[in-house]
Amino acid sequence: MQISVKVGDLRTETAAAIVFGILEGEPLVSVAQTADAATNGAISELIDAGDFKGEHKQTALLYTRGAITAPRIALIGLGKTEDVNCEKIRQALGKIVQELRDLGLKTIVIALPHETPQEIAQAAAEASRLALYQFNQHKTEGLDKVKGLDTITFLVADKATKSVIEGSVTIGDTIANGTNLARDLSNQPPNHLTPTMLAEKAVEVANEVGLKCEVFDRAQLQEKGFRTLLGVSQGSIEEPRFIVLEHIPDGEGKDTVAFVGKAITFDSGGLSLKSGSGMMDMKHDMSGAAAVLGAMQVVGQLKPDLHVVGLIAASENMPSATAQRPGDVVESYGGKTIEILNTDAEGRLVLADALGYAAQYNPKAAIDLATLTGAVITALGTVACGMMGTDNALMAKVRHAAQKTHERVWELPLWDDYDELIKSDVADVKNIGDGTAGTIVGGAFLKKFAEDYPWVHLDIAGTAWDVKGSSYIPSKGGTGYGVRLLVQFARDWVS
């Protein structure tokens, strides 16, 4: 689908429908006034009759009967003026584009008023693409019944407005494409996205957008000392991979930030085997890495004046005669020893190596994303991810980016008291606690391997897939959570 901006007269546009946003209890904005006059007051009549109030996400469809070129006018309620923000716009635009797609329409025009802020235009573009996402790559039947829009055009009245809006729409569309990449990766069946395949995709993305990319195979991981990543992978026939992506800006002395992603492309639990129902969604256990790769694609396209490093530790976690055992002790990339008490607490193990490796970049900030614990779903549901970290200023930056993108975070404590729960009798640390404070214990464990730089951990297990209640986030499958957050964080850093 193509998203674009053009200058034009809404009365002569040939699209299947023209969309207008309506504020609750307010006079029609300029573009809606023009359409209302051209249709002999059809919009006003609907509102005056009480059939449409402009309540948030309320929709209505009018047929123009030749009064204007487009055969349909679609109204979407934006709610009360004082409540309008970027997230309200995303939800509203997501709702209307889905409805128009489901009618079988192919082309729609969204009429923007003169005073549209740039951030609102960006949010509208994001939602327009995100809401139309579908994952049909492995279906062979019924594809002729799948409906999809061909074009969405944002219509403005003059070239001056276009010059202001067009860049924001492009940014929103670029970010949405990165998010949809993350969704595609998360949704791939595990036999279609092994660690090797994920690395191949990372190389492909890097080549497309101008990132530096390096991939370590098993032999290189052994040589370099990625022993915890190798330990997790040793029960699988699939080799692990460690992926390094870099956006290197022009000039010297630029700050470095690192994004680190957990990529367990399938998690059986290892010898600490999951239940059958607990295993069925474990293709999504690489959603943190999917977010990092999606964000790095966007970074490569937007090219912020910032050195951005993406690190992805990829492995399967399988049971076999060669699998890691409860009771084993392994040594991490940074040299710390870990007692393995539960092989299903494997995500923190691959991240231990990744966070240790990140230290060589001396980052001003490092953010890891991981579907780490089921406990975070108990604590926060699917509304927000759990955030922990070692630097209050960095957590404030993440929180600020989260507020802008509505990829919300909630800080959990990471007091030293929790370190007691991961003390081991035979190694430096153990990989599980006593069954309490499961999400925080995961953060306390990771903290041990991110001691040399400001660090934030995001436990996205509740927000990474099957999130209900949003018009632009799929209720089934991967959400792409984290891409927009990371990109906003990087853009804010240099603004």
Backbone hydrogen bonds, N-H to C=O, Kabsch-Sander energy under -0.5 kcal/mol:
donor,donor_aa,acceptor,acceptor_aa,energy
2,Q,150,D,-2.5
4,S,152,I,-1.9
6,K,154,F,-2.3
8,G,156,V,-2.1
10,L,8,G,-0.6
12,T,9,D,-2.2
13,E,10,L,-0.6
16,A,107,T,-1.5
17,A,107,T,-0.8
18,I,72,R,-1.7
19,V,109,V,-3.4
20,F,74,A,-2.5
22,I,76,I,-2.4
24,E,54,G,-0.5
24,E,79,G,-2.3
25,G,53,K,-0.7
26,E,23,L,-1.3
33,Q,29,V,-2.5
34,T,30,S,-2.0
35,A,31,V,-1.9
36,D,32,A,-2.6
37,A,33,Q,-2.6
38,A,34,T,-2.2
39,T,35,A,-1.4
40,N,37,A,-1.4
41,G,36,D,-3.5
42,A,36,D,-0.5
45,E,41,G,-2.6
46,L,42,A,-1.7
47,I,43,I,-2.1
48,D,44,S,-3.4
49,A,45,E,-1.8
50,G,47,I,-1.6
51,D,46,L,-1.5
52,F,46,L,-1.0
57,K,77,G,-2.5
58,Q,55,E,-2.6
60,A,75,L,-1.7
62,L,73,I,-3.0
64,T,62,L,-0.5
64,T,71,P,-1.7
67,A,64,T,-2.0
69,T,11,R,-2.4
73,I,62,L,-2.7
74,A,18,I,-2.9
75,L,60,A,-3.0
75,L,73,I,-0.5
76,I,20,F,-2.2
77,G,58,Q,-3.2
78,L,22,I,-2.9
79,G,22,I,-0.6
79,G,54,G,-2.4
83,D,80,K,-1.6
84,V,80,K,-0.8
84,V,81,T,-1.1
89,I,85,N,-2.1
90,R,86,C,-2.5
91,Q,87,E,-2.6
92,A,88,K,-2.4
93,L,89,I,-3.0
94,G,90,R,-2.5
95,K,91,Q,-1.8
96,I,92,A,-2.1
97,V,93,L,-2.4
98,Q,94,G,-1.6
99,E,95,K,-1.9
100,L,96,I,-2.4
101,R,97,V,-2.3
102,D,98,Q,-2.5
103,L,99,E,-1.0
104,G,101,R,-2.1
105,L,100,L,-1.8
108,I,151,T,-1.8
109,V,17,A,-2.4
110,I,153,T,-3.1
111,A,19,V,-2.3
111,A,109,V,-0.6
112,L,110,I,-0.6
112,L,155,L,-2.6
116,T,113,P,-1.7
121,A,117,P,-2.1
122,Q,118,Q,-2.4
123,A,119,E,-2.1
124,A,120,I,-2.4
125,A,121,A,-2.0
126,E,122,Q,-2.6
127,A,123,A,-2.5
128,S,124,A,-2.0
129,R,125,A,-1.6
130,L,126,E,-2.8
131,A,127,A,-2.7
132,L,129,R,-0.7
133,Y,130,L,-1.3
136,N,134,Q,-0.7
139,K,136,N,-1.7
145,K,142,G,-1.6
146,V,143,L,-1.1
150,D,106,K,-3.0
151,T,106,K,-1.9
152,I,2,Q,-2.5
153,T,108,I,-2.2
154,F,4,S,-3.1
155,L,110,I,-2.5
155,L,153,T,-0.7
156,V,6,K,-2.5
162,K,158,D,-2.0
163,S,159,K,-2.4
164,V,160,A,-1.2
165,I,161,T,-2.6
166,E,162,K,-3.1
168,S,164,V,-0.6
169,V,165,I,-2.3
170,T,166,E,-2.3
171,I,167,G,-2.3
172,G,168,S,-2.6
173,D,169,V,-2.5
174,T,170,T,-2.5
175,I,171,I,-2.6
176,A,172,G,-2.2
177,N,173,D,-2.2
178,G,174,T,-1.9
179,T,175,I,-2.1
180,N,176,A,-2.6
181,L,177,N,-1.9
182,A,178,G,-1.9
183,R,179,T,-2.1
184,D,180,N,-2.6
185,L,181,L,-2.4
186,S,182,A,-2.5
187,N,183,R,-2.3
188,Q,184,D,-1.0
188,Q,185,L,-0.7
192,H,189,P,-2.1
193,L,190,P,-0.5
198,L,194,T,-2.6
199,A,195,P,-2.1
200,E,196,T,-2.2
201,K,197,M,-2.1
202,A,198,L,-2.1
203,V,199,A,-2.2
204,E,200,E,-2.1
205,V,201,K,-2.7
206,A,202,A,-2.6
207,N,203,V,-2.3
208,E,204,E,-1.8
209,V,205,V,-2.0
210,G,206,A,-1.4
211,L,206,A,-2.0
212,K,246,E,-2.7
214,E,244,V,-2.4
216,F,242,F,-2.9
217,D,215,V,-0.5
221,L,217,D,-2.6
222,Q,218,R,-2.4
223,E,219,A,-2.2
224,K,220,Q,-2.5
225,G,221,L,-1.3
226,F,221,L,-2.6
227,R,225,G,-1.6
230,L,226,F,-2.0
231,G,227,R,-1.9
232,V,228,T,-1.9
233,S,229,L,-1.7
234,Q,230,L,-1.0
235,G,232,V,-0.6
236,S,233,S,-2.3
241,R,314,A,-2.0
242,F,216,F,-1.6
243,I,312,I,-2.8
244,V,214,E,-3.0
245,L,243,I,-0.5
245,L,310,G,-2.9
246,E,212,K,-2.5
247,H,308,V,-2.9
248,I,246,E,-0.6
257,V,307,H,-2.5
258,A,365,A,-2.5
259,F,309,V,-3.3
260,V,367,I,-2.8
261,G,311,L,-2.9
262,K,369,L,-1.9
263,A,313,A,-2.0
264,I,285,D,-1.4
265,T,263,A,-1.1
265,T,315,S,-1.6
266,F,315,S,-0.6
268,S,266,F,-0.6
268,S,317,N,-2.6
270,G,317,N,-0.8
271,L,324,Q,-0.5
272,S,269,G,-1.1
273,L,271,L,-1.7
274,K,268,S,-2.7
279,M,275,S,-0.9
279,M,276,G,-0.7
280,M,276,G,-0.8
282,M,279,M,-1.7
284,H,281,D,-2.2
285,D,282,M,-0.9
286,M,283,K,-0.6
287,S,284,H,-1.9
289,A,262,K,-1.9
290,A,286,M,-2.2
291,A,287,S,-2.1
292,V,288,G,-1.8
293,L,289,A,-2.8
294,G,290,A,-2.6
295,A,291,A,-2.7
296,M,292,V,-2.5
297,Q,293,L,-1.9
298,V,294,G,-1.7
299,V,295,A,-2.8
300,G,296,M,-2.5
301,Q,297,Q,-1.1
302,L,298,V,-3.1
303,K,299,V,-2.7
306,L,304,P,-2.4
307,H,255,D,-2.6
308,V,247,H,-1.7
308,V,306,L,-0.8
309,V,257,V,-2.6
309,V,307,H,-0.5
310,G,245,L,-3.2
311,L,259,F,-3.0
311,L,309,V,-0.5
312,I,243,I,-2.3
313,A,261,G,-1.8
314,A,241,R,-3.0
314,A,312,I,-0.7
315,S,263,A,-2.5
317,N,266,F,-2.4
323,A,320,S,-1.3
327,G,340,I,-4.8
328,D,325,R,-2.2
330,V,338,I,-2.4
332,S,336,K,-3.3
335,G,332,S,-1.6
338,I,330,V,-3.2
339,E,429,V,-2.8
340,I,328,D,-3.3
340,I,338,I,-0.6
341,L,339,E,-0.8
345,A,342,N,-1.6
349,L,346,E,-0.6
350,V,346,E,-1.9
351,L,347,G,-1.9
352,A,348,R,-1.3
353,D,349,L,-1.2
354,A,350,V,-1.7
355,L,351,L,-3.3
356,G,352,A,-1.8
357,Y,353,D,-2.5
358,A,354,A,-1.8
359,A,355,L,-0.7
359,A,356,G,-0.8
360,Q,357,Y,-1.4
361,Y,358,A,-1.7
362,N,359,A,-1.7
364,K,256,T,-3.1
365,A,256,T,-0.9
366,A,454,P,-1.3
367,I,258,A,-2.6
368,D,456,V,-2.5
369,L,260,V,-2.6
370,A,458,L,-2.2
372,L,370,A,-1.9
376,V,373,T,-0.6
377,I,374,G,-1.0
378,T,374,G,-1.3
379,A,375,A,-1.9
380,L,376,V,-2.9
381,G,377,I,-2.1
383,V,380,L,-1.2
384,A,380,L,-0.6
385,C,408,R,-2.1
386,G,459,D,-1.8
387,M,410,W,-2.9
388,M,457,H,-2.2
390,T,455,W,-2.2
391,D,455,W,-0.6
395,M,391,D,-2.3
396,A,392,N,-2.1
397,K,393,A,-1.7
398,V,394,L,-2.3
399,R,395,M,-2.6
400,H,396,A,-2.2
401,A,397,K,-2.2
402,A,398,V,-2.4
403,Q,399,R,-2.1
404,K,400,H,-1.6
405,T,401,A,-1.9
406,H,402,A,-1.8
407,E,402,A,-0.6
408,R,406,H,-1.3
410,W,385,C,-2.1
412,L,387,M,-3.0
418,Y,415,W,-1.7
419,D,416,D,-1.6
420,E,416,D,-0.5
420,E,417,D,-1.2
421,L,418,Y,-1.3
422,I,419,D,-1.4
423,K,420,E,-1.0
424,S,427,A,-0.5
429,V,337,T,-1.6
430,K,422,I,-2.3
431,N,339,E,-2.0
441,V,437,A,-2.8
442,G,438,G,-1.8
443,G,439,T,-1.8
444,A,440,I,-2.9
445,F,441,V,-2.3
446,L,442,G,-2.1
447,K,443,G,-2.2
448,K,444,A,-0.8
448,K,445,F,-1.1
449,F,446,L,-1.9
450,A,447,K,-1.2
453,Y,450,A,-0.5
456,V,366,A,-2.4
457,H,388,M,-3.4
458,L,368,D,-2.6
459,D,386,G,-2.8
459,D,457,H,-0.6
460,I,370,A,-2.0
460,I,458,L,-0.9
461,A,370,A,-0.5
463,T,460,I,-0.9
464,A,460,I,-1.3
466,D,477,G,-2.0
467,V,474,P,-1.1
468,K,466,D,-0.6
479,T,464,A,-2.5
480,G,464,A,-0.6
483,V,480,G,-1.7
486,L,482,G,-2.7
487,V,483,V,-2.4
488,Q,484,R,-2.4
489,F,485,L,-2.4
490,A,486,L,-2.4
491,R,487,V,-2.6
492,D,488,Q,-2.8
493,W,489,F,-1.8
494,V,490,A,-1.1
495,S,492,D,-0.9
